[in-house]
């Protein structure tokens, strides 16, 4: 059985059921942008531009093998093959499919995926960027709890028009939260599905608070925990803005030679047109109420 979904502005036809994605409904005759199928994934790419512990990549091809989970292949931004390992769980298979593998496919399509969450505001989309553990999903969830619709969590895909204006595309209506963060926004983790059976990280659905349309990017907030007291918002200029976009590119190590140059060009355009603010905050606690207040004040002053 095949399924039709919408994600990242793309029509996805999948042999794998992906409950995280939005159903596309019946679209007779519509040609999908992306197809996902079961199949045999090669052990290696030859030649290859770059490689890591689990992956190998060129500009147009990507493979990844996750022990006891699955092998994955993404080709030309259009096709994904998945080869599950014996006894792997569907949830584990989807974790890597919806993360690294889709990240590679979106790069192949010439888009720029940022390691960021995003919510809708009256000024447009605001993004919370940073590596894992910097608080972006928690802050996204807190803004969602305050009535802001969510565009994405963890991976936020940007496109740039001819004038350099950045647009954020919605992903799917879910936020991934660790136990403490879920409880912070009033979620009972006993009612939530674990992302992976062995981890206390949960899928928090936001179907009623999801924005399914692309939005202009109003600002990017780069989260920067530090070992000091107090929260400081520091607008970035020039090269620092460019560096922020580059360093927060999702799975930047996957980029082949041509895509690396394209990514730099997109990062430069985004840095020249989007306001980017570094949020320096204590390592602990997150101080979400103060963070929200400062971000809302900053956005109001600069919109």
N, C-alpha and C positions, 0 to 999 in steps of 0.2 A: 504494500500500500504506500502511495506517495502522499506527501503533505505539502501544502503551499503556505508560505509564511512571508511576513514583511519584517525586515530588520535593516537598520542602517540605510534606509531609503532604497533597499534592494528587494526584488521579488525572488524568493528562495524556494526551490523545489527540492524536497528532501525525502530520501528513503528512510531516514531516521526521524522518529518523533521527537520534536523539540518543544516541550511545553512552555519553555521560557519565552519563545518568540510569539509575536502576534499572528494569529491565523489570517491569511489573505482572502479566504473565502473562495468561491468558485470563480475562476478567471479563464473561461474556455478560450483557447487559442492564444493566450498570452504567453510570450516567450520569457522564461525565467532569466534573471541576471546571473544567478548562481544555482548550480545543481550539486547536491550532496548524495553520494551513493556508497554502498558497500563495495569493497574491492581489494585487490592485492596491492600493497604498497611496497615499492622497491626498498631495498636495504640502504642504498646510497645513491647520490646524485653524482654524475660524472659527465662534464666538469661541474664545479661548483665555485661560487664566489666567496662564500663564507660558511662557517660551521661552528657548532657549539657541542655541548655534552649530549644533547638530545636531538639536534636538528642540523640540517644542511640546506642551503638556499642559493638560488640565483635570482635574477630579476623576475623570472617568469615561473619558477618552480620552487617548491618548498616541501621538505619531508621532515617528519618528526616521529620518533619511536619512543613511547613511554612504557617502560617495563610493567607488565601485568595489567596494562590498560588498553592501549591500541597503537597502531601505526596510522599516520595521517599523511595525506599528500594534497597540496593546494597548487593549482596550475592556472596561470594566465588570468588570475582574478575571476575565474568563471566556474571552476570545477574543484570539488573536494572529494577525495576518496578516504574512506575510513575502514580500517581492518581491526576490529576488536580482538583482544586476546581472550583465550578461554577463561571463563569464570569472571570476566570483568563486569562491573556494574554499569548499567546505562548512564547513571549519574556521573560516574567517574569519566566515562567516555565523553560526555557532553562538557564537562569542566574544561578539558583541553581543546575540544572543538570550538567552543564559544569564546575561549580566551586566545591562546597563542595562534591557533590555526586560522581563525577568522581574522586575527590581527595581521597575519602574513598575507591572506587573500586581499584584505582591504589595501594594504601597501601595494600589492600587485596592480590594483585598480587605479593607482595614482592618488589615493587619498592619504590623509595624514591622521593616523590614530594616536590620540594622546592618552597617557595614563592619567585619567581624570574622570570625575563625576560631573554632572551638569544639571542645573535646574533652570526653570523658566522664571523670569522676572518681567516687570513692565518695561524694562530697558532692552530685553533680549535674554539670551542664555548667558549664565555665568558658570564658569568652570572652576572646579577645585582640583588642582593637579599636584602630583607628587608620587614618589615611590610607595610601595606597599608599606603599611604601618604608619603613614604620615597623617591619617585621619580624614582622607577625602570621602570615603564611603559614609563615615559617621556624620560628617558635616552635610553631605548630600541628604542623608536621612533626617537630620534635624531640620533642615530647610523644608523638606517634604512634609514633616509633621506640622510645620507652621503654615502650610497651605500652598507651597510652591510646587508646581508640577515637575516631575522628573523627566529628563531626556535620556540619561544614561548613567551607569555606574561602572567605574573601573576603566572602561574603554570608551572614549568619546571621539567620534570620527569627524574630522574637519575637512571641508572643501573650500576652495578659494576662487572667487570670480575674477573676471578680467581686470577689475580695479583693485584687487587685493583684499576685498572684504571677505571675512571668514564666516562660514555657515557651519553650525553644528547639527549633525543628523541624529535623530533618535535611534536608540538601540532596541531595548526591550524592557518591559515593565517589571524590573526586579532590582533590588539592592542586596548585596552580600554583606552580612554583618557578623562580627564575632559576638559572643554571648553578652559581654558588658555593653557593647554599643546597641544591640537589639533591645536590651532592657532599658537603656537610656531613653529610647524613643517609645517606650511603653509596650514592647512586644513580648509576649510569652513564648519563650523558645520551645516549650513543649508542644506548641501548636505548629511549629515551623519545620520545614524540611532541611536537613543538613546538606550542605553543598557536596561534601564527601563523608562517607560513614565514619571515618576515623578522626574527623576534625570538628571542633565546636564552632563552626562557621555556618550561618544559616541563610537561606533564601527568603527574603522579605518581599512579597509581592506588592506592587504599587499600581495595580491596574486602574484603580479609580483616580489615581493622581499622576497619570502618565501623559506627557505631551507627545503625540505621535507625528508632529509636523516639524520640519527643519526650522531653526531659528538663527538669526544673526547673532554672532558672539559679541556680547557687550564688554566682558572682562574675563581675564583668567587670573585666579588667585593661586599662587604657587606656595604650597604649604611647606614650611621649613622649621621643624622642631629644633629647639636648642636648649642647652642646659642653663637657662637664666629665667628670672621671674618676669612676668608681664608679657603683653602681646603688642607687637609693633607691626604696622602695615607700611611697607616700603615700596612705593612705585618704582618700577625699573625703567631704565632708559637704554637706548642704543644696543650695544653688544650684549648686555645682561638680559634684555628681552629675547633676543635671538637665542642665546644660550639656554634660557628657560624652556623655550619651545623644543629645541633640539634634545635637551636632556630629559624632557618629559615625553618624548616620542615613545609610544608603546612598542616594545620589542625592537628597539632600534638596531640591535645586533642582527636581525633578520635581513636587513636591507642589502641587496646586491649593489653592484657598482653604479649602474645607471639610476636605480631607485634612490641610492644615497644622495646623488647630486640633485635629483628631483625633490627629495625631502628637504634638503638644505634650501632650495629655492622657495618652497612653500613656507618653510619656517621663517625665512626672511620677509616674505610678504605679510604673514600673520603678525610678526613682530613689529612691522611698520604701521599696521592699521589697528591693532587690538591693544587696549590698555592691559598691562600685566603688572600685578602687584604681588610682592613677596610677603607672606604672612609669617613673621617670626614669632613663635609661641613656645611656652615651656614644654618640656618633654612630657610632663604629667602634672596635674590633670589636663584634659583637653580644654576645659573652660568654654564649653559650647555656647552658653548664653552670651558671654562677652564676645566671643568670635562672631556670632550672628549679628550682634549689635554693631560691631565695628565694620563688618562687611556691608550691612545695610546702610550705615551712615556714609561709608566711602562711595557706594554705588549712587546714593542720592546726590552727593556732592558733584559727581563726575558724569552724570547722565545728561 
